[in-house]
Amino acid sequence: MIHESETAPPAASELVATLADEGVTHLFINPGTDTAPVQEALAAARVAGTPHPRSILCTHEFIALSAAMGHYFATGEPQAVMVHVDAGTLNLGGAIHNAQRNRLPVVVFAGRTPYSTSPDVPGHRDTFIHWPQEQPDQQGVMRGFVKWTMEVPRGRELGTIVRRAYQVARSSPTGPAYVTLPREALMEPGSWPPAARLLTPRPAAPDPSGLADLAAILADARRPVIVTARTGANPAAVDALVKVAELLGAPVIDQKHRLNFPPRHRLYAGADTTPLRTADAVLLLDTEVPWVPALEGPPADAAIVQIDIDCVKATMPTWTYPVDVALNADTALALPLLEEELRGLATPEREARWASRREEAAAAMAELHLAWEALGGSSEPHAAADAMLHALNKALPPEAVVLEEAVTNKPAVARQIVREPGQHFETGSPALGWGVGGALGVKLGRPDAPVVTITGDGSFNFGVPTAALWTAHNAGAPFVSVILNNQEYRASRLPVQALFPGGSAVEGRDFPETVLSPAPDYARLAEAFGGHGEVVERPDDLPAALGRALETQADGRCAIVDARLPSGG
């Protein structure tokens, strides 16, 4: 009889092979003493030519998870992140919050301090740090942000646990999973035969009777409005949304965490929420904050209907928007069915009303679009961001992928940057800094596409840019950063002005906590890593600067365009 240990490969080797079999092409890793068995298993796979993910050394964990998110946005395939024990887990920081809110189906693997002190146990504790880095509940810090967490207790259990992690992460609503790996378990034999892949359930379609109720409300509405944030995560859903909006004559408010609706369509409202004020029916699609009740919203008697893979949003304890009909469903499946249901409700009277609403809404949106165009061509200080972004949009090649983290200039991005479905990404989540790491991941996922990230100067600094630039060059995944540089944390100044309009800070123009002046020389930062950087102060100079930046990217190096805006703008 052949004993299991004589046939089973080390668990670390099974981990590497399992990741490859799960479709993981890149392992974004920041290593430690606990990851040594995995590093050896990767090296052995490279020598043997057996399937394995490409390891991407990330010099900060925030960059690793942000890159995994960008890669998923670009490819739709979950990746893997590996960090070291408790310190590496904590260094993920706000990136795990972004992963949670973007339903990122990533598996984060973390080392776990070895249990054994016996020299007879492979992988035992053998260095001072193995004591202080051990925590009573390492997984606890992640439980509020991930769908599922587990420790691998023995090598023979590793394969099944990894398979389960990816099954949970991929299942709707998708989201991150967290697996801890004691070093002894990685060095034990894995399972034999290796664990098989677990089936991922298909996304949910809408309840038929609920869909009928929802369609009836929209069919009879006189001023319907649609609000969306992430429907375009599946680019195929964009066409379905266009058909529903055109049928009803409904303006589409696009929060643009993905590109959900063609930005120059005659029913595109962008970030302008004016249509909400008179709506008698509002369709919410894949949005977490459809409006801020203290500032705006539809009339109290408006009917609110919702289609979302997660209508209840239990991870947001006080999500209490009033909804009349809510359907848990994948919008890519639900929207074609909704269109079919609406066409079945079409009568001459309804069709006439829909046509009238279509023309009325299109006329209002045409005025809005003309106003945006005027802002793009303005030389007034209040329109500085619009003018700079308008020039950027004209210079972007059609195939360029744009990542956006412009914060207070996000509305200007929505007004001026025009991309195709699958070519515009934003997180819509609170942790700033993802844009540079995300750009690295997008470039790895779409190596032939120009990749441009638009960030505020504050966001750029949050993103650990030194780690992002080094990692991008080392991985052969260069990107272009366009920094909208207003030399301040404007998002932190505005609340002071709003809450204390006659206060000391406003009266004395005293905001030292938000001023980022004098500004760093971001152009030289790019040069320090072998790239190219330059400062642009006028919109007319931006196209040529972007051209040079894109040439630098094509040559395999990162570039930074420091687009200076008026301070306080």
N, C-alpha and C positions, 0 to 999 in steps of 0.2 A: 504493500500500500504506500502510495506517495503522499507524504505529509504536505499540508497546505503551504508551509513555509518554504518547501522546496520548489514550488511552482509559482507562487504568487510573487509579483514584483514588489518592491518597497511601496508603501502607501504613497509616498511623495511622487513616485513615477506614475502610479495610478491617477493621482490628482492631475498631473500634466496631460496624460492621455485622455482623461475624462473631459477636461476643459476643451481640448481640441475637438473631441467628439460632440460636445455641446455647441460647437460653432464659434467658440471663442478664438478670435484671431490675434488678440493683443492682451497681454497681461501687464497692467500698469502697476509697477512695483517700486516700493521704497523699502529696501531690505534691512534686516537686523540679524542678530545672532540666531534668532528662532527660525529664520527662513532658509538656513543653510541647506537642509535636505531638498527643498524645492529648487534652489539654485543648482545643486548637483544633478537633480533629475532633469532639469532643463538642458544642462550641458550634455548629459548623456543622450538625450533625445536629439540634440543637434548633431552629435557625432554619429548616431545610428541612423539619422534621417527619418525617424519616426514622427508621426504627427504631434505637433506641439504649438502652443501660441507663441508669438513673438514677444519677448519681454521688452518692455519700454521702461528704462530706468528714469524715474521721476525724482527730482531732488527736493520735492516737498509733496506731502500726501494730499494736500488740497488740489494740487495740479493733477495728481493721479486720478482722483475721482471726477474732477471737472473734465479731464480728457476722455474718460470713459463715457461721460454723459454726451459730450460732443460727438464721439464716435457713434453712439447709439442714435442720436438725432440724424446723423448722416446716413447710416446704414440700416437701422432697424434691428440690428443684431446685438444682443447683450454681450458685454465684455466682463472682465474680471479685474479686481484691484487687490493688491496684497500689501499689507502694512505690518509693522512690527508692534506686537503686544499692545499695551495700554497707551504708551506715548504716541505711537503711530496712529492708533484709533482716534485719539483726541486731536491730533493734527489734521484729521479730515475736516474738522471744524464745520463751518457753515455749508461745506459741499454736501454733507449728508442730508442737511435740511433741503438743499436744492434737489437732491436725488429723490427725497420723499415727495416733495410737492410736484415734481415732474414725473412721478411714477416710473422712475428709472429701473428697469429690470436688470440690475447689476448685482453680482455677488461680491461682497467685500470679505476677503480672507485676512485674518489677523493671527499672528503668532500668539502663543500662550506660554508663559513661563513653564519650563519643565517641572514635573511633579517630583521626580526621583532625584535623590542625592547620591544614589549608589553608582559607583563606577562600572558596575556590571550591566547597567541598563543603557543601551545606546541612546544618545540624545540627552543624557542626564545633565543636571545643573553642573556647570563647570566654570562659572565666572561670577564675580561679585554682583553684577547687575541683575542676576536672576532672582535675587531676593527683593530689592526695592521696586522692581517693575511689576511685581505680582500684586493684583488687586482682589479684594473679596468677591467682586462681581464685575468682571471686565465687560461682560455683555450688557450690563445694566445701563451704561451710558448710551447705548444704541437702541434700546427697546422702544423708545418713544418715536423713533424715526424709521425703523425698518419693519417689514411685514413679518419677518421670521428670523430667529436666531438659534444657533445650535453650536455645541462643542463636539469635536470628534474625539470620542473617548478611547478608541482603539483603532489601529491601522485597518483592520478588516471591516470597520464600519464606515471608513472614509468615503468610498465610492458611492454608497447609498445616500449618505448625507449630502454630498455634492450634487447628486442627481436631484434630490429633493429640494435643495436650495434653488436650483434653476427652475424646477417645476413651479415652485411657489412664486419666484420672482417674475416668471413669464405669465402667470395666470392673472386674469382680469379681476380687479384693477391691478395692473402690474406695479412693481415696487422693489426696493432693495432688500437683500437678505445679507446676514452677517454670520460668518462661520469662524470659530476659533480653532487653532491647530496646535496642540501641544507637540513639542519637538519629538518626544518619544513615540507618539502615535505616527508621525510622519516616517519614522525609521523602522517601524514594524512592517511585517508583510501586509499588503493590501488584500482585497477580496479576490477569490478565485472561484469561478470565472469572474471577470470584472462586472460591476453593477451595470445593468442596462438602463438606458434612458427612460425617464418617466413621461407619460403623456401629458401634454399641456391642454387643458380644456379649451374649446373654441370660445371666442368672445360671444357675449350675450346679444340676442336680438330682442326687440321690444315686445312687450305683451300686446297681443292683437287688440284686445278691448281697450286697453289704455291708449294705444296708438289711435284708435278710432275717436276716443274722447278728446285727445289732444288735437287731432286734425280738425274736429268739428269746431273747437274754440278758435283755431287760426282761420278756418274757412269763413267764419262769420265776423271776424274782426275787421274793423274799418281802418285802424291805424296800427297794424302789426309791426313789431321791431324784433330783430334777432341780435342777441349778444353772444359772442364766441371768444374763446381764448386759445384753445388747443385742438380744435377740430382738424386742422391741417396737419396734425402729427401723422395722419395717414393722408398723403397728398391726394389719393383717390376720392376722399370725402369732399374735397373742395368743389369739384364739379357738381356733386350732389347738392351741396349747400347752395351753389349758384342757382340751380334749377328751382329749388324751393323758394329762395328769395325772389327770383324773377316771377314765379307763378303768383305769389302773394303780393308783390310790389312792396316787400319789406326792406327797409334800410338795414344794413348790417354794421353793427358796432363791433369792431375787431380789436380786441386787446392785444393781438398779434404776438402771443407767446410762440406761435408758429405762424406761417403765412396761411390764413384760413379763407381768404376771399381776395380776388384780384384787386390790387390797390387802385386801379383806375376804372373799375367797373362803375356803372352809373348809379348803383345802389350802395356803394362803399362809403360808410361814414367814418371809417378809421376810429380814432380815439374820441371823436366828437360825440358827446352823449346827448346832444340836443333832441334827437328823435324820441328819447325816453320820456321826455316831459309831457308828451301828448299821447303816448301809446295807450291803446286799450287792450293789447295782448302782447306779451313779451315771451319769446322762445329763448331759453337759456341752453347753450350748447357747450359742454366741456369748459365751464368757467367757474372759478371759485369765488370771485368777488365781482358779481355782475354790476354792482354800483355801490357807492358808499352812502348809506342811508342818511347820514348827517348832512351830506352835501347835495344829493340829487336822488333821483329815482323816478319811477313811473307814478301816475296817479294812483291813489289808494284803491280805486275800484278796478284797476287793470288786472286782467287775468294773467297769471304767471305760470308758464308750462316749461318743463325741463326734460332734456335728454342728456344723460351723462352715465358713464360707466360706474360712477360713484355719486349718486344723488344726495345721500345723507351727509357725507363728508364728516364722519365721526371723529377724525383726527383734528378737526377744528371744533373745539367744545361748544362755542357759541355761534355756530353757523345756523342762523334762524331766519333765513329769507322765506317769506310766505310763498309757497308753491301750490298751485291748484291741481296740477297733474304732473307727476314725476315718473319717468321711465328709466330704470337702470338698463342701459343698453350701449353698445358700441355705436357711435354716431355714424361710422362708415357703413354699418349695416342698416341703421335706422332711417337715415335720411332718404335713401331711394324708396324705402317702404312708405315714408311720410309723403313723398311726392306722389306716389301711386294712390295713396289714400285720399289726398287732396284732389287729385284729378277725378277720382270717383265721386267726389262731392260737388264737382263743378256743375253749376246750373247757369242759364243765361244771366240771371240776376247777379250771381256771385262772380261770374267771369267779367261782367261789366264793372263791378266794384273793384275787382282785382286790377283790371286794366287802368281804371281811373286812379287808383292808389299808386300804381306803378309809375304813371306819368307825373303825378304830384310829387312822389318821393324822388324821382330822378331829377326833377327840376330843382328841388331843394339841395340835392347832393351836387348838382352842377355848380350852383352858387358857392357851395363849400369848397369844391375843387378849384374854382377860380381864385378863391381867397388863399388857398394853399399855394397856388402858383405865384400869386402876388408876393406872399411871404418869401418864397424861394428866390425871387428877383429883387428883394428889398435890400437897401443899404442901411436901414434903421437899426440901431443897437438891439432893440427888442426882437428883431428877426435874424440876429447873427447866426444862430444855430441852423435855422431854416435855410439861410443862404449858403452856408458851408455845406450842408447836407444835400442841397439841391445840386451844387457843383459836383459833389461826390457821386451822386446818383448818375449824372450824365457821363461821368468818367468810368464808372464800373463796367467791366465787360459783361455781356449777358450771362455767361456761364459762372460768374463769381457767386460764391456762397457767402452770405452776410450773417454774422453773429452780432447781436445788439445788447448792450448793457449801458444805455445812456442815461438812465435814472430820470432826472428832471427834464432832460431833453428827449425822453422817449416819445412824447407827442410829436416833436419835430421829425423824428425818424419815421414815425407812422405817416406823416404828411408827405415826406420827400423821398423816401427810399422805396423803390419799386422792384420787386423780385418775382420770380415764378414759384409755384408750390414746391416745397422741399428745398428752397434756397434762402430761407430767412428763419433764424432761430433766436429765441429769447427764453429765459427761464420763468419770468413772472414770480419768482420767489425771493425771499428777503435777503439771502446771503450774497453780498456783492463780491465780485472778483472772478466769477467763473469764465468770463469772456476770453481771456488769454489762454487758459488751460483748455477750454472748450474748443478754441480754434485749432490747437494742436491735435485734438481728437478728431475733429472734422477733417483735417488734412490727411490724417492717417486713414480715415474711412473713404475719403474721396481724393486720392493723391493727384489726380489730373486737374482738379478744379482750383482756380484761384480762391483763397480763403481770406476774408477781410473781417476783422472784428472791430466794432465801433463801441468805444467805451468812454465814460467820463474819466477825468483824471483821478478822481477818488476811487472809482471802480478799478482802474488800472493798477493802482497801488495796492488795493486789497488782494489782487490776484497773484501775489508773489511773482512779479514779472521776471525777476532774475532766474527763478527756477523754471518758469515757463519758457523763456528764451533759450536757456541752456538745454533743456529737455528737447525742445523742438529741433534745435540744430543737431543734437546727438542722435535723434530718431529720424532725421531726414524729413521732417514735417514742418517746413517753415510757413509762417503766416504773416499777414500785414495787420498792424494795429493802427487805427485812426483814433487818436485821443482828442475828444472834445474838451479842451482844456480851459475851464473858466477859473482855475486856481482857487477852488473852494469846494467844501462839502455843502453844496447848495441845498441838498435835501435835508440837511440838519439846520440850515439857517432859516428856511421858510417856516417851520413850525414855531420858531421863536417869534417871528414877525406876526404870524397868525394869532397866536395865543396871547401875546403881549404887545399889541399895536402901539400903545403909548408908553411902553416900558423903557427901562434904562438902556437896554441893548439897542433898540430901534432909535431912540433919541440920540444916543451917542455914536450910532453906527459902529457898535462895539461887539464884534463877533470873532474873537481870537480863537475860539474852539473850532471854527469851521474854515479858517483861512489857510490855504495851501500856497502861500506866497512867501518868499520867492519860489517860483516853480522850479523843480529839478530840470536838468537838461536831459529830457527823455530821448532826444536824438542821439546823444552820446552813449546812452545806455544801450541802444541797439548796436552801436559801433563797438562797444566793449565786448559784445558776444560775436563779433565778426559780421554784423549786419549793417544796415543802412538806416539813417534817420535824418529827418529835416523838419524844420519849423515852417508852418504856413500861417500867415496872418490875414490873407485876403482870399475870398472864395475863388477869384480868378486864377490864383496860383495853385489851387488844389489839384486840378486835373493833371498838370505836368508832374507834380510831386507824387501823385498816386501812380502815374505811369512808371516813374523810376522805382517806386516801392514794389510794384508788381514785377518789374524786370528783376529786382533783387530776389523776390520770392522764386521766380522761375530759375534763378541761378542757385537755389538751395539755401537761401539765407533769409532770416526774418528782417522786417522793416517796420519802422515807426514813423508815422506822420503826426506831428504835434500840431493840431489845428487850434490856434489860439482864439478864444472868444473873449468878449469883454468881461472883466472881473465882475462877478455878481450877475452874469448873464446866463 
